[in-house]
């Protein structure tokens, strides 16, 4: 591996310190780290690393190292885009369902990556588009979820939902969460959605506070084409949020289209724990 990109939580002093140490460690082994401009401006030593725009780094990297929490990883995964480059996600956050590599595992893990000795797990992603008056006005790739949610003072939203062109139902709710298996332990879980093993290929649909109590979460095949048409008063505020990080205001009549993305996120696995251990630890299963 000749080009290693480093993404870190730029407002976290601990992440910055770890990034500086990693850059020096790589330089001692003849490997140049590449960092995005926002991170570079916050580092004390910039001579050992090359800096450029985040999209350029993601396009050329052989390996991406993420230092932070799940949010930092999700942002990096969207930037990697169509490259299918492996991501080593190191947990410096609080919960960390996705960033399962511990700080103690960082350097042994990078050493193995440099030697090509690593295993990856592939996580499906979604493509979400917004159609307005027959034209696509937004198009995004997401790792976790696509969320339609009402504003603070808005009333219940009518969301006419179809799957593969066949009418499913009109959800009357505060919102709707369309999630990947990876995102099932995020917002969807808080809304009583199912926990799905992250290596599955399927899509879950979870209503947020539905008016009809019999509206339950649904799990669809990965190749399902989900279309959600928004119906509400013109003065209401409804928003689309992608991975909890990118958002836009929706208008009544907009159609949100969601399909499986052509590419996946490739996460390097920890050798000291498995997914079930992560679940037990993070959700405190078995504790009294």
Secondary structure, DSSP 8 states (H G I E B T S, - for coil): ---EEEEE-TT-HHHHHHHHHHHHHHHHTT--EEEEHHHHTT-S--TTEEEE-HHHHHHH-SEEEEEE-HHHHHHHHHHHGGG--EEEEEE-SSS-SS--B-GGGHHHHHHHHHTT---EEEEEEEEEEEEETTEEEEEEEESSEEEEEE-TT---EEEEEEETTEEEEEEEESEEEEEETGGGGTHHHHTT-----TT--EEEEEEES-SSTT---EEEETT--EEEEEE--TT--EEEEETTTEEEEE-TT-EEEEEEEEEEEEEE--SS--HHHHHHHHHTTT--
